[in-house]
Structures are given as structure tokens and as C-alpha cells.
Amino acid sequence: MVTQGGVYVFHLFNNYGAAGFCLLWFCFWECIAIGWVYGAERFYRDIESMIGYRIDPWMKICWLFISPTICAFIFVFSLVMYERLDYEDKPYPLWGDLFGWVLALSSMLWIPAYIIYKLTPWGTPGPLTIKQKWAMLVVPVLARDLTEHHRGEYDIIGIPFIKNAHVVNVNPNEVRINGEKFEQATNV
């Protein structure tokens, strides 16, 4: 940013890389992950166990419906109303604008690409249908020994909204989740 063109490069990175489309895209997917994949009720109870009291139930409605809808609406509206980038009333050249979109898409495309990858035979091996793979991917894997520290007023394994989780019994020396072995540090 010390050259004469530095402010133009900064403006390009600021518009496409740090804010705008990318930020709305990630906020939308974060709302989907919290509200629908992890579960709004589970997240609600996690917050309650952390702060010691129940927050307003309105937050669950926000996590499930309002926040994703607003993020998606603003994202689509921004795409529809898109105008090429300019700085001090001087438009960027076409290659600069295309570079900005490549910059934005280089971080945005990883979320749907990973979802598609996990639904393919390479991402989740086994003779499963896409519906079965999706059901397996959106349910958390809990290990009993790893959740012992999280028991408080609510029993994590026993509460109704987690009863569909894949619980894996572990021994103290190794953890296996979906067949993959994870080494535990023994000298911690």
C-alpha cells in the first residue's frame, strides 16, 4: 500500500475480500449451520448452560428464520443492484473487477464445494444414498468420555434433542469417530 496504486488495491480487497458479498455469504451459512444443522434448541441450551439463565426464545426464531432470510435477501439484492467498482468517480478496469470477483469467489465457493464433496463417494465412502449421507452429515458425533466435562443441569447424552446423535464409546487411549482414529495426548 506504499505505491501510488496501493489505495486502489486496498479498495479492491476491501470491497471484494473483506466485506460485502463474502461477509453476507458466510453469515448466511453460519445461520444455517447453527439453526438447522447444529440445532437451534441445542444451541439455546448450550448458551443457557454457559451463562446460567435462559435467553429470550425469540433468539431461536432469529437463528432459524429471520437471520438467514435477511442475509439471503441482502445478498440477492446486492447482486441484482451490483454496479462495477469505482474509486473517486473513476471506474476500475474490467480486469480489476474480474480480479475482485475471483478474490471473492476464492473464499465463497469452498462452502458449497465441501458440501458437494461430502455427498460424493469420495467424501463419504460406503453404499449410502445422498439422503442417507446428508442425514449422517448433519447429526453431530458425540463421544461419551469427551462430553463428561459438559454435564451440568442438563445431561448432554440424555436430553431429547440429542437422542439421534451417533454416540461413540471410547477408551482413554484412543478415540474413533466414524472409523477414523484420533490420538489423544497422554501427558497433558
C-alpha positions in Angstrom: 0.0 0.0 0.0 3.0 2.3 -0.3 2.9 2.7 -4.1 0.7 5.2 -5.9 -1.7 2.3 -6.8 -1.8 1.0 -3.3 -5.1 2.7 -2.4 -6.7 1.1 -5.5 -5.6 -2.3 -4.5 -6.7 -1.7 -0.9 -10.1 -0.6 -2.1 -10.4 -3.7 -4.3 -9.5 -6.1 -1.5 -11.7 -4.2 1.0 -14.8 -4.3 -1.3 -14.5 -7.9 -2.5 -12.3 -9.7 0.0 -13.3 -8.4 3.4 -16.9 -7.1 3.2 -20.0 -7.2 1.1 -20.7 -10.4 -0.7 -18.3 -12.6 1.2 -19.5 -11.4 4.6 -23.2 -11.9 3.7 -22.4 -15.3 2.3 -20.6 -16.5 5.4 -23.3 -15.1 7.7 -26.0 -16.9 5.8 -24.2 -20.3 6.0 -23.3 -19.7 9.7 -27.0 -19.1 10.4 -27.9 -22.3 8.5 -25.2 -24.3 10.4 -26.3 -23.0 13.9 -30.1 -23.0 13.3 -30.6 -26.1 11.2 -27.5 -28.4 11.3 -26.4 -28.0 14.9 -29.9 -27.2 16.0 -31.4 -24.0 17.5 -32.7 -25.9 20.5 -29.3 -27.4 21.2 -27.6 -24.0 20.8 -30.2 -22.4 23.0 -29.5 -24.9 25.8 -25.7 -24.6 25.3 -25.9 -20.8 25.9 -28.1 -21.4 28.9 -25.6 -23.8 30.4 -22.8 -21.2 29.8 -24.4 -18.1 31.1 -26.7 -19.7 33.8 -30.1 -18.4 32.6 -32.4 -18.8 29.7 -32.3 -16.2 27.0 -35.3 -14.9 25.1 -36.9 -17.7 23.0 -37.1 -15.1 20.2 -33.5 -15.8 19.5 -34.4 -19.3 18.3 -36.7 -17.8 15.7 -34.0 -15.4 14.6 -31.4 -18.3 14.3 -33.9 -20.4 12.3 -35.8 -18.0 10.1 -35.1 -14.3 10.4 -31.3 -14.0 10.2 -30.9 -16.5 7.2 -33.7 -14.8 5.3 -32.4 -11.3 5.8 -28.8 -12.4 4.9 -30.1 -14.2 1.7 -32.3 -11.2 0.8 -29.5 -8.7 1.2 -27.1 -10.9 -0.7 -29.5 -11.3 -3.7 -30.4 -7.7 -3.6 -26.7 -6.8 -3.7 -26.2 -9.0 -6.7 -29.2 -7.5 -8.5 -28.2 -3.9 -7.8 -24.5 -4.6 -8.4 -22.5 -1.8 -10.1 -18.9 -2.0 -11.1 -16.4 -0.8 -8.5 -15.0 2.7 -8.8 -12.7 4.9 -6.8 -13.2 8.7 -6.7 -15.6 8.5 -9.6 -13.1 6.6 -11.7 -14.2 3.1 -12.6 -11.9 0.1 -12.3 -10.9 -1.6 -15.5 -12.7 -4.8 -16.4 -9.7 -7.0 -15.4 -9.7 -5.3 -11.9 -13.3 -6.0 -11.4 -12.9 -9.6 -12.6 -9.9 -10.0 -10.2 -12.2 -8.8 -7.4 -14.8 -11.4 -8.2 -12.1 -14.1 -8.3 -10.9 -12.9 -4.9 -14.4 -13.1 -3.5 -15.2 -16.5 -5.0 -11.9 -17.9 -3.9 -13.3 -18.0 -0.3 -17.0 -18.3 -1.0 -17.0 -21.4 -3.2 -15.4 -23.6 -0.5 -18.6 -24.0 1.5 -20.8 -25.5 -1.3 -17.8 -27.3 -2.8 -17.2 -29.1 0.6 -20.9 -29.9 0.9 -20.9 -31.4 -2.6 -17.6 -33.3 -1.9 -19.0 -34.8 1.3 -22.1 -36.1 -0.6 -20.0 -37.8 -3.2 -18.5 -41.3 -3.0 -15.0 -39.8 -2.4 -16.1 -37.6 0.5 -18.2 -40.2 2.4 -17.4 -43.7 1.3 -19.9 -46.5 1.6 -23.0 -47.7 -0.2 -25.2 -44.8 1.0 -27.8 -42.8 -0.8 -27.4 -39.0 -0.9 -30.3 -38.7 1.6 -28.5 -41.1 4.0 -25.2 -39.2 3.6 -27.0 -35.9 4.3 -28.7 -37.3 7.4 -25.3 -38.6 8.6 -23.5 -35.3 8.0 -26.0 -33.1 9.8 -26.1 -35.1 13.0 -23.2 -34.5 15.5 -20.9 -37.3 16.6 -20.6 -37.3 20.3 -18.1 -39.3 22.4 -19.3 -40.1 25.9 -15.9 -39.6 27.5 -15.4 -36.3 25.7 -18.7 -34.9 26.9 -18.3 -35.8 30.6 -17.0 -32.4 31.4 -20.1 -30.8 29.9 -22.6 -32.4 32.2 -24.4 -29.9 34.4 -28.1 -29.2 34.9 -28.8 -31.0 31.6 -27.4 -34.4 30.7 -26.0 -33.9 27.2 -26.4 -37.5 26.1 -29.9 -37.9 27.7 -31.8 -34.8 26.6 -34.3 -35.4 23.9 -32.9 -33.2 21.2 -29.7 -35.1 21.0 -31.1 -38.6 21.0 -30.4 -39.1 17.3 -26.7 -38.4 17.7 -24.2 -41.1 16.9 -22.5 -41.7 20.2 -19.2 -43.4 20.1 -17.8 -45.2 23.1 -14.1 -44.5 23.6 -11.4 -45.9 25.7 -8.9 -43.5 27.4 -6.1 -44.1 24.9 -7.8 -43.7 21.6 -10.9 -42.1 20.1 -12.6 -43.5 16.9 -15.2 -41.3 15.2 -16.7 -42.8 12.1 -13.9 -45.3 11.9 -11.2 -42.7 11.9 -8.7 -43.0 14.8 -7.6 -39.9 16.7 -4.6 -40.0 19.0 -5.0 -38.4 22.4 -2.2 -36.7 24.2 -1.3 -38.7 27.3 1.0 -36.2 29.0 -1.3 -33.2 29.1 
